[in-house]
Amino acid sequence: MFGGEGGGNSWLIILIYVALFAVLYFVLIRPNSKKKKQEQEMRNNIAIGDDITTIGGITGRIIAVKEDEDAFVIETGPDRTKMKFKKWAISSVDNVKDAPEQKTKESKLQELQEKRAAKKAAKQKAKEEKEAAKNNQV
């Protein structure tokens, strides 16, 4: 009489545990592993000249990267104090050198000069075509 009901309850409990594990995986474990992977990639891609913040709150500019020691040297403060840290101590990179949003003055100036040169070339070409058409009519 009770033999058939006990088997159904055990499968239900197993199903609940599997569902609970799946929810925990997608809510806690997976996002945490993605975050760790992004942080490791950020730490591996640091370059000289990047402004960083350490996990202790110290900010500065990287002046040397020592791959053999897995460390870097930053320069901080108005007196240009140099400090050496391990890569795991990086909390965030405040600026990335090759970010498209952060154009330097030189690149903006070069872009402006290229636009002016292209505009000047287009005017010259139009002028030449106008003169060629005028010569063909005569």
N, C-alpha and C positions, 0 to 999 in steps of 0.2 A: 504494500500500500504506500509506504513512504520511500521506497527504493528509487522510483522514477523521478521524484521531486529533488532529491539530493544531487543528482547528476546535473540537473539544469542550473542549480544554484552555484555549483563550483565553476561552471563555464561562465556564468554571469560575473562572478568575482574576478576570474582571470581576464575577462573582457574589460572590466572596470580598471584593473591594474594596467593593462596595456594602453587603454585610453588615457589614463592619468600620466603614464610615462611619456606618451606622445605629446601631450599638452606641455608637460615640463620641458621636454626637449625643445619644442618650437618656441616656448616663451622664455626659457632661461638659458639653456645650454648653447643653442645655435647662435643667438645674438651675441653672447659673450665670446664665443670662439671667433666670430666675424670681427668683433671689436679688437680682440687680441691680434688677429692677423693684420688688420689695418694699422695698428700701433707698431707692429714689428716692421711692416713695410715702410712706414714713416721714418722709423729709426734707422733703417738700412739706407734710405735715400737722402740722408742729411748731407749737406755740402757746405763748403767753406763760404761764409757770407750770410748764411741763414740766421735769422733771429729766432731764438728758442726760449722756452720757459722750462725750467726743471721741475721735478716733482716737489722740490722744496720751495718753489716760488722764485728762484733766482732767474733773472732774465739777462740775456747777453747775446753776442754775435759769435758764431763759430769761427775760429781762426785756424784750427788744425783738426784733422781727423786722423786718428791712429787706429788703423784697421787691425794691426797685429795685437793690440791690447784691448780692442773693442771699446775704445774710449775716444773722447774729443776734448778740445780745449776751447773755452769761451773767454771772451773779453767783456767785462762788465763795468759799469760805472764811469764817472767822468775821469777818474784817475787811471782807467784802462787796466784794471786788475785782471790778471789771467788766472783761470781756475780750470782744473782738469776733472772731468766727470766720466762715469761709465755711460754707455749708450742707453741702458735701461732707465737712466734717471731723466730722460727727456719726457716731459709731459705733453708739450705741443710745439709745433713749428709755427711761429707767428707769421712768417712770410716765406714764401717759396720763390726762389729766384726766377724760375721760368714760367711763372703764372701769367696767363694772357692778360689778366686784368691789371697787372702791375707793370705798366710800360715805363721804361726809364725816359728821361728827358732826351737822351740821344736817339732812342728809337722813334720817339714822337717827332723829333726834328727831321730825322731821315725820312719818315713817312710823309711829312709835309713837303719836303724837298722833292720826293718822287712824284707826288701829286702835281706840284707846280711844273715839273719837267714834262710830265705827260700832257698837261694842259697846254703848255707852250708848244710841244710837238704837234698837238692836234690843231692849234691855231696856225702853225707854220704850214702844215699839210693842206688845210683849207685854203690858205692864201695861195699856195702853189697850184692847187686845182683850179682856183678862180683865174689865175694868170694863164694857165694852160687852156682853159675854156675861152678866155678872151683872145689868145693868140690863134686858136682854131677858127674863131669867127672872122678874123681879119684876113 
